[in-house]
């Protein structure tokens, strides 16, 4: 049975090891391991154009200002099982930059605070 990793709210979100993230040209995907017993009503997610917050079973997984803008109306989360591990997957749809350069579509980091360090 999977368990949520411990979370220290004094640690900046990008430094906590409660989730992993990846990106494509079009979106950001956050993956959070969760217990098999997790119910949908125990997940609270709020996506705004420049910020995201995710709480699972009363634990704040992440909450902060994003490095770049996302489209809240096109973003979503699901509960899935991959390779026997139950996960909450949060998909954040990137707002396309005006630049046609492929490098402009890649985020250097997830959190704005990481841009400043």
Protein Blocks (a to p, Z undefined) as FASTA:
>chain_A
ZZdddddfkbcfklpckbccdddfkbccddddddfklcfklpccdddfkbccddeehiaf
bgcddfbdcdfklgccddddeehiacddddddddddfbfbfklmpcfbfblklmmZZ
